[in-house]
């Protein structure tokens, strides 16, 4: 007959063996590289541009499928409400309310026709400061299609919107973000 002390030793040995087996398995799983089954949020990738073939330091031209002219041509039929929904991705880095302090990126209130790199209180990249000009519909279209191709050296990490219609909808939404909304071309 087994007394309680021997039963305790036997139970301790079994539990120690299980701890050793499962603990070792857990440590191995933690140290061996693995990736999540489903990433939390995947930024849409712009189609490959000719940037890879451009000489070092030369600005790459945006891909023809999303040229600024194509997007501007879509603006008369653009849907600002759809643009507002797409813009939710942008809110990870940008605010769009009048007078709000910039966060990771500049405040986009009243951005249409605003001079580039001009929002007070935001530290723009040197490349953006040198770009010059205003954020016209055409300039916004090129930038939204491929920020790094349009302004090499920009701090913006977003790869761009892949669809000209999405770009037009976001620009139409941005045009509403002002005390006096900017009318879309007819």
N, C-alpha and C positions, 0 to 999 in steps of 0.2 A: 504494500500500500504506500502511496506517495504522500508525504507530508506537505504542508503549505509552503515551506521554504524551498523544497525541490521543485514544486510547481512554479513558484515565482522565478527561479533560475531558468527553468525551461521556457517559460513565457518570455522572459527577458532575452534569451538567446534567439528565439524566433523573431521577436520584434527588432532586435539588433540586426539580424540577417536581412530582414525586409528593408530596414532603413538603409543599410549598406547598398542593397541592390537598387532601390529606387533613388536613393541619393546620388549614387554613381551615374545612373541613367540621366537624372536631371542635370547634373554638372556637365555631362557629355553633350546633351542637347543644347545647353546654354553656350558652350564654347565652340561647337561646330556651327559654321555659318548657316544661317537660314534667313529666309525672307518672308514677310507676311503674305498670307494667302491673297489678301485683297488690300491694296494700298488705301490709305484713308482718303486721299484726294489726289487725283492725277491732273496736272495742268495740261490742257490741250496743246499738242505740238503743232507748230506751223509746218507746212510742207517744206521739204528740204529746199533751201535757196541755193543760188549759185555762189554763196559765200565761201564754200569750201574750195572753189576754183579761183577765187579772187586773190590777187597778190596780197601779201601781208600788209596791213595798214590801209588798204584800199576799201572804201565803203562798198558794201555789196548792194546790188539792186534788188528790190523786193521782187518776189516771184510774180510772173505775169498774171496768174490766176487771181490775185488779190491786189492788183495795182490800185493806186488811189483813184484813178479815173473810173475804173470799174465800180468802185464803192460809191463814189460821188454820183454816178449815174443811177445807183439804186436808192439814193437818199429821198427822192420824192415819194417813194412808196414804202419807206422804212417805217418800222413799228417801234415807237419809243417805249411802249409797255414791254415788248419782248426784250428791248435793249436794257430796260431796268432789271429784268430777270437775269439776263446774261451778266449785267454789271455786278451782281452779288458776288461773283468770283473776285472782282476787283476790290471789293470792300475788305478783303484780307489785308490790303496794304493802303488803300485810299479812303479818305472821307470825302463826302460830297455835299456837305451842308455849309451854308454861308457862315463865315467867321470861325469855323472849327479849326483847331490846331492840326497841322499835318501829322501823320503817323509815319509809317514806313516810307510811303510815297507822298507827293504833294496833294493838297486839297484840290479836287477837280470841280469845285463850284465855279461857274463862270469861266470854264477853260476854253470854250470855243472862241476863237479870235483873240485870245490872250497871248501876249508875248511868251515865247518859250522861256523856261527857267526863271519865272518871275513871281511865283507865289511867295509872299513875304513869310519869313521864318522857316523856309525849307532849304536845306543845303543840297543843291543839285550837283551832279557829277560835272567835271570839267568838260566832258564831251557834250553834255546837254547845254551848258552855258555857251559853248562855242557854236552850237548849231544855228542859233539866231532865227529870226523870223517869228511869225505868229502861228498859233495852232488853228490853221484853217481846216476846213473839212478834208481837203486833199492831204494835208500834212498829218492830221489825225488818222486818216485811213492808212497811210503808209506806216505810221508808227504802230497802230494796233495790229497790223498784219505781221510785222516783224520788228519789234523794238531794237534788237541788237543789230539788225541789218540796216535799219534806218539811222540809228545813232550809235555807231560802234563805240563802246566804252560807257554806255548808259548803265546806271545802277539797277534799272528795272530787270527783274529776273524772269518775268512772264515771257513765254515764247511767242505769244501773239495769238490772235484768233484765226482759225483756219478757214472760215467761211466769209466771203464778201458780204453776204446778207446779214450775218451776225455783226460784222464790223459796221455796216450801215445802221443797223438797229441800235447799237451802242452809241454811235455818233449822234443819232437822232435823240437818244435819251440825254446824252451830255449837253445837247443844244437846249434842252428844257431846263437845265440847271443854271438859272440866272434870274436876276430880278426882271430882266426883259429877255425872254427866250429868243435865241437866234433862229430866224426863219430858215427852213430847209429850202434848198433850191427847188424850182418847179420844173 
